[in-house]
Amino acid sequence: MAKARIAVIGAGLMGHGIAQVFALAGHEVSIHDSVAANLDGAKARILSNLRDLGDDVAAVDRVQPTGDLAAAVREADYVVEAVLEDLPLKQKLFAEIERAARGDAIFASNTSVIPITAIMGGLENRARALGTHWWNPPYLVPLVEVIGTQWTSAPVIDWTMALHAAAGKQPAHVKKDVPGFVGNRLQHALWREAISLVENDICDAETVDTVIKAAFGRRLAVLGPLENADLVGTDLTLAIHKTVLPDIESRPGPSPYLEKLVAEGKLGFKSGEGFRQWSPEEQAALRAKVVQHLKNARDT
Ligand SMILES: NC(=O)c1ccc[n+]([C@@H]2O[C@H](COP(=O)([O-])OP(=O)(O)OC[C@H]3O[C@@H](n4cnc5c(N)ncnc54)[C@H](O)[C@@H]3O)[C@@H](O)[C@H]2O)c1
């Protein structure tokens, strides 16, 4: 893949990590944020991550922070947005980006849940726009979902897939712009049943997590559900579904149990209690465990 000029808009948790991945792949990266403190800290965060991971620290020299949005995107081949999850903000930003960028530049949004169609619908050239959904931390989780809208051209999808593959990511093409794309639909289908098991007093929250982590969670990184269905047989899968599916949670909205936790201020780590209670030490230990696990997976 030829080296490209990449602009990353938003230098927060996701933006600085996305900039790091592209810089490490040899691309020139401009990064912009409207909050000076976030922009000023971006290169230090990237350098610290590169050191921690044993990656080439010279990559940080390819990252150019700028407080000027137009300057960040003017020469770019590819612009990826990772600002706050706010539809009017993203729409306004892409209108500004389209005025300043080259006519052939490709535009991507890293939104988690907002339809790409809603973000990009106001552009003059909608064929050049798509979604790229990275996972946190961007430099440790391989997947990037590449989401086309009804307007996105095939060459734009192909180029974006190739860009991410060449940067060491695992791009996955999502053919329709549906809420949650693929990853979050699957993840939250599981969370819905997990909450329902607790809500219906079938087991407690710790048991739900233990069952997943000690059983099929162990296999999930190497055996997807559809590979697993083929492995055991589609006939067996059908028989299991006839018995189990009528009984598992299928309500279309959020669980009342979850709504009650939120109403009571039980917000998880940030309040010290959610489904379970969390001391500061337990929170730090769990965060560290996740990062270490992702680092180990990256090295294998
Ligand atoms: N955090 C995650 O796990 C995760 C995962 C996948 C996708 N996302 C999505 O990525 C995007 C960014 O999330 P984040 O977690 O990095 O948020 P964040 O709050 O860490 O960073 C957002 C950054 O955008 C900047 N910003 C706000 N308005 C701006 C503007 N007008 N111009 C330029 N910069 C502006 C903020 O100053 C901030 O630095 C969101 O759309 C989010 O939904 C987040």
The ligand as a Gaussian input file, in Angstrom:
#p B3LYP/6-31G(d) Opt

LIG

0 1
 N      -14.219000       4.806000      23.662000
 C      -14.479000       3.695000      22.957000
 O      -14.317000       2.563000      23.444000
 C      -14.932000       3.819000      21.525000
 C      -14.881000       2.678000      20.698000
 C      -15.273000       2.802000      19.362000
 C      -15.731000       4.029000      18.893000
 N      -15.799000       5.124000      19.729000
 C      -16.274000       6.395000      19.163000
 O      -15.147000       7.207000      18.856000
 C      -15.481000       8.596000      19.005000
 C      -14.539000       9.237000      19.989000
 O      -14.648000       8.566000      21.242000
 P      -13.519000       8.708000      22.377000
 O      -13.794000       7.613000      23.348000
 O      -12.183000       8.838000      21.749000
 O      -13.942000      10.105000      23.020000
 P      -13.012000      11.167000      23.789000
 O      -13.945000      11.986000      24.607000
 O      -11.876000      10.486000      24.465000
 O      -12.400000      12.058000      22.602000
 C      -13.170000      12.920000      21.831000
 C      -12.299000      14.081000      21.427000
 O      -13.023000      14.899000      20.491000
 C      -12.641000      16.234000      20.744000
 N      -13.598000      17.146000      20.125000
 C      -14.837000      17.485000      20.558000
 N      -15.405000      18.359000      19.696000
 C      -14.515000      18.539000      18.693000
 C      -14.515000      19.314000      17.507000
 N      -15.566000      20.076000      17.170000
 N      -13.433000      19.283000      16.705000
 C      -12.352000      18.529000      17.036000
 N      -12.294000      17.766000      18.157000
 C      -13.355000      17.783000      18.967000
 C      -12.586000      16.326000      22.268000
 O      -11.851000      17.458000      22.687000
 C      -11.915000      14.999000      22.604000
 O      -10.494000      15.130000      22.678000
 C      -16.955000       8.617000      19.439000
 O      -17.775000       8.764000      18.316000
 C      -17.124000       7.246000      20.087000
 O      -18.457000       6.820000      20.107000
 C      -15.385000       5.045000      21.024000

